[in-house]
Amino acid sequence: MIIDSVSDEEQTPSTTGGPAGGPTGGRTPAGPQPEEIRFFGTTWVDHSGAYTLRRVGLAVGSLAAAVAACFVLRFAYEGLEIAAVGGIVNMLVVLMFAVCSAIAFRKTWEGFGRRPTDPAREESLRSLKAIGFIGSLLAYCVRCFVEAPGERLRRAEYDTALAQYEKRRGTRTGNPAARKKPKRK
């Protein structure tokens, strides 16, 4: 979602992702503002602020979290074996985590490229994605090799908003109140 703010003064859009009150002196710049991405803020716009280092860190961190989660699931599986609940229950648990992880990976990956068409359906899949959290972590890891997760979607939205803003600004010829009225004969 792009935030479009217009002020009376001519200002350039902020793309640095700096704090409020930073280089613009606390004023909101004119034009659309980029949407923040988790872990990246608005540095994805111009790839500033150790953007590449953040991508690498997020990829390594999500992969490490996925590996740690696999160890935790392995301990849970060993607990089921110790409890001797049976082969069918063990198989169902493994199958459930595999299917949920695959669905979570797919839904997370799709979320990087487009906004959900039905937010209620996405909300109903939240518990399934929580069970398959390993798939979501792996999707983050893989996506970080290409871009910041969700950058392409937000860049397309931001570029569209900038083009619309420039088009609106370009059609104006100045302050209509300051125009001289034509003399009548």
Secondary structure, 3 states (H helix, E strand, C coil): CCEEECCCCCCCCCCCCCCCCCCCCCCCCCEEECCCECCCECCCCCCCCCHHHHHHHHHHHHHHHHHHHHHHHHHHHHHHHHHCCCHHHHHHHHHHHHHHHHHHHHHHHHHHHCCCCCHHHHHHCHHHHHHCHHHHHHHHHHHCCCCCCCHHHHHHHHHHHHHHHHHHHHHCCCCHHHCCCCCCC
